[in-house]
Amino acid sequence: MSGTRSFQAPKGTRDFYPPQMAVRRHIEEVWRRASIDCGFEEIDGPTFEHLDLYTVKSGEGIVSELFSFRRAGGEDDYALRPEFTPTLARMAAAKGSSLALPTKWFAIPSHFRAERPQRGRLREFFQWNVDVIGLGEPDGEVEVIEAAVLALERLGLDPHRVQVRLSHRDAVAALLTSLGTPEPSLPAAFELLDRFDRLPPDEFARRGEALGLDADSIARLRASVVAVQPMSEPAGAMAEAMGVTAAQLASIEPLQERLRRSGLLEWCTFDPGIVRGLAYYKGIVFEIHETGGAERAVAGGGRYDGLISLVGGPDLSACGMGMGDVVLSLVLRDRGLLPADEGESLLPRPDAFAVALSDDAAARLPSVLQGLRRAGLHARSSHRASRNLGKLLADANKCRARFAVILDAGVAEGSATVKDLASGEQSDVAIASLADELAARIAAESAR
């Protein structure tokens, strides 16, 4: 005799009950509205792609980080998407020369990573992706950063709580080369710098030695990585602190000017330690961090010119960023910017809650509800058999309804009682005009 087996969600994933789903939708709607207000258009793609789409640039080593599979009896290898940029590049390549430039796209898809779950990093997550195709430095980057900052502001964050930390991979490459890093070792050196904050000093030194750096070069590299300065500082001072020439950091000046004109300079910091680990990045790169340093990056991105041509499209400039919901939710919760009730107050609020106090009223209830809903109102009712008005109104208040529609003896004459659940005021209203009356009251309430 077989026993009953219980199941839990797979490790590194989440169940979204209504309150948690309301929090997620709250964040996603802020993302979506900020994107649209900044002129981006929404796209999406398949949940899985051909595995080659990810290995074409990053090599076979990335396969261990992916949920990859082959369909039974098939010959093609696939992988659940770990990020959206390759999909976007493929979609842009498919449009070819018909793609209107510049193109500004955004997406909010799910992503998957086959790695050990930890705080701020799960195996399944949702990510806001914002990309600009056809704009060079620094215009494209500023378009992306503007959207990110707008969303963060609307979520209640400010420059004292989060900072956009920018760098330039070309300048970092020049620094690494000057310290003795061989050209073939530069990709590995970028990966090492990307993990700087997460490696003990002795481990960082050991890996630096494996790249051909001596003790003095490793010390100079560490000093350069921590040479963080406000983005408002002169570019020459940044170059000197970083250990490169002014010419090698010259491209930072136009970025500073564009950020200044857009009112974003106070949100930004120059941080030579930001390099982004993915191989397709080049030029300006950035991450968004909460200033307390307690969490991983809230977002990251940069320029990836050449990726679209690598997957069969035209040679186009491109840049973008991804902002995940996991770290952002942690930051918002820690800062008291999400409801303390775990999302209950973000659940949809009914416009009307209809209750029936007699058998005749109960018979009329379905048509009343249908009429309100067809008029575009959010209407609910109780499934209690009770005719006790107090208990039924308690149900209405529990779901935070604006008005109670009470059906009683008046239904015979075609009327109902409407009770404002905030003020307690009530009046009789003809059922035929109930939807119009409620809509007018809700509009008046919103205007106050």
Secondary structure, 3 states (H helix, E strand, C coil): CCCCCCCCCCCCCCCCCHHHHHHHHHHHHHHHHHHHHCCCEECCCCCEEECHHHHHHHCHHHHHHCCEEECCCCCCEEEECCCCHHHHHHHHHHHHHHCCCCEEEEECCEEECCCCCECCECCEEEEEEEEEECCCCCHHHHHHHHHHHHHHHHCCCCCCCEEEEEEEHHHHHHHHHHCCCCHHHHHHHHHHHHCHHHCCHHHHHHHHHHCCCCHHHHHHHHHHHCCCEECCCCHHHHHHHHCCCCHHHCCHHHHHHHHHHCCCHHHEEECCCCCCCCCCCCCEEEEEEECCCCCCCCEEEEECCCHHHHCCCCCCCEEEEEEEHHHHHHHHHHCCCCCCCCCHHHCCCCCEEEEECCHHHHHHHHHHHHHHHHCCCCEEECCCCCCCHHHHHHHHHHCCCCEEEEECHHHHHCEEEEEECCCCCEEEEEHHHHHHHHHHHHHHHHHC
